[in-house]
Each structure stands twice: as C-alpha cells, then as structure tokens.
Amino acid sequence: MFANLLLRGDKAEISVTVRDSSGEPISAPANVKIFKQGMPTDQKEASHVRAFFILRSLGDYTLVVSATGYKTAQKDVAVPVAVKAEVDIYLQKESATGDNTGIRADRCSLRKRRKLSTKDCKR
C-alpha cells in the first residue's frame, strides 16, 4: 500500500498520525514502532498524536502502534522513493471488561491447586 507521498529531496521520512476509530486524534500517549523485514528499526512516542521517522533506506516497512486503552494496530507502508510518507493509523478502543472475563482465582483455590496449606481458608 502506498501512503500519501510528498517528494522530499534525497531523504525518506514517515510521518505517523494516531487516531481513534472515529478519525479523531487519540488523547492517550502512543508508542510507534517501525519494522523492516521483521526487524525493529526505530521506536518513538507519538508527540501530540504524531511520530516522525527518518528512514535509512527505501523499501517496505511495518508500523505497529500501541496506546493504553486501545487495541494495538499494524499497517504496512511502501516507501519506494525518497519522500515524506504521511500515514494515518486508526486504533480501536479496548473493551472495558478486558480479555479475562469469566476467569477468577482466589488465594485459597490457588493454594489448593499447588497443594499448599489451606488451614486459614473457609471450607
């Protein structure tokens, strides 16, 4: 996928804007990681919902964005020429209940499972 491209001398750059699913900039701090051929090449905290990367080489990159309260998002970006690629990443809110709904363990059941003393547990 080609990002919006602006010609830019001999330097390639990726500019990332982090948005929520409605298109609004997110209010939470976001961490943006960039990978080339599966290897991490850089990482930045999005400042005012934006992160900028100067690329060492042209090619295909993968952006991975995470923020508290949002699901992690990933986007592939092709940078075939020295340009400034502007990329919007959309994050979806995580559910308020979390992923472990219905899983509950108390101290006594854990102690029983590990065959430890349960003398202070109610029977």
C-alpha positions in Angstrom: 0.0 0.0 0.0 1.3 3.4 -0.9 0.9 6.2 1.7 0.2 9.8 0.8 3.5 10.9 -0.7 5.3 14.3 -0.9 8.6 14.5 -2.8 11.4 15.3 -0.4 15.0 15.7 -1.8 17.2 12.6 -1.1 15.7 11.8 2.4 12.8 9.4 3.0 10.6 10.0 6.1 7.5 8.5 7.5 5.1 10.8 9.4 2.5 8.9 11.5 -0.7 10.4 12.9 -2.5 8.2 15.5 -6.3 8.5 15.5 -9.2 6.7 17.1 -11.8 4.7 15.1 -13.9 7.9 14.5 -10.9 9.7 13.0 -10.2 12.0 15.9 -6.6 12.2 17.4 -6.3 10.0 20.4 -5.7 11.6 23.8 -3.6 8.8 25.3 0.2 8.6 24.7 1.0 6.2 21.9 4.1 4.2 21.1 5.0 3.8 17.5 7.5 1.1 16.3 8.8 0.6 12.8 10.0 -2.7 11.3 11.7 -3.6 8.1 11.7 -7.2 7.0 10.5 -8.1 10.5 13.4 -6.4 12.3 12.8 -3.4 14.5 14.5 -0.3 13.1 13.1 2.5 15.4 10.6 3.4 18.0 9.1 6.7 19.1 6.5 8.1 21.5 3.8 10.0 19.5 4.1 13.6 20.5 0.7 15.4 20.0 -0.5 12.2 18.2 2.3 12.3 15.7 5.6 10.5 15.3 8.3 11.1 12.7 10.9 8.6 11.3 13.9 9.4 9.0 14.5 6.2 7.1 17.9 4.7 6.5 16.8 3.0 3.3 13.9 2.7 0.9 11.6 -0.2 0.9 8.6 -1.8 2.7 8.0 -1.1 6.4 5.5 -2.2 9.0 4.3 0.3 11.6 3.0 -1.1 15.0 1.1 1.4 17.2 0.0 0.8 20.8 -1.7 3.0 23.4 -3.2 2.4 26.8 -6.9 1.7 26.4 -6.6 0.8 22.7 -6.0 -2.3 20.7 -2.6 -2.5 19.0 -2.7 -1.6 15.3 -0.4 -2.5 12.5 0.0 -1.1 9.0 2.3 -1.9 6.1 3.8 1.1 4.2 5.8 1.1 1.0 8.4 3.8 0.6 9.9 3.2 -2.9 11.4 6.7 -3.5 12.8 9.4 -1.2 9.6 11.0 0.0 7.8 12.0 3.1 5.1 9.4 3.5 2.2 10.6 5.6 0.3 7.7 7.3 -2.8 7.7 9.5 -3.1 4.8 11.9 -6.6 4.1 13.4 -6.8 2.5 16.9 -9.9 0.8 18.3 -10.9 1.1 22.0 -10.4 -2.0 24.1 -13.4 -3.4 25.8 -13.9 -2.2 29.4 -14.1 -5.7 30.7 -10.7 -6.9 29.4 -9.7 -10.2 27.9 -10.0 -12.4 31.0 -13.8 -12.1 31.5 -15.1 -15.1 33.5 -11.7 -16.1 34.8 -11.3 -15.7 38.6 -9.0 -17.3 41.1 -8.8 -16.6 44.8 -5.8 -17.2 47.1 -7.3 -20.4 48.6 -8.1 -22.1 45.3 -4.5 -21.3 44.1 -3.1 -22.8 47.3 -5.2 -25.9 46.9 -4.0 -26.3 43.3 -0.4 -26.0 44.4 -1.0 -28.4 47.4 -0.1 -25.8 49.9 -1.6 -25.3 53.4 -5.2 -24.1 53.3 -5.8 -24.1 57.0 -6.9 -20.4 57.1 -9.3 -20.9 54.2 -13.1 -21.3 54.8 -14.4 -24.7 53.9 
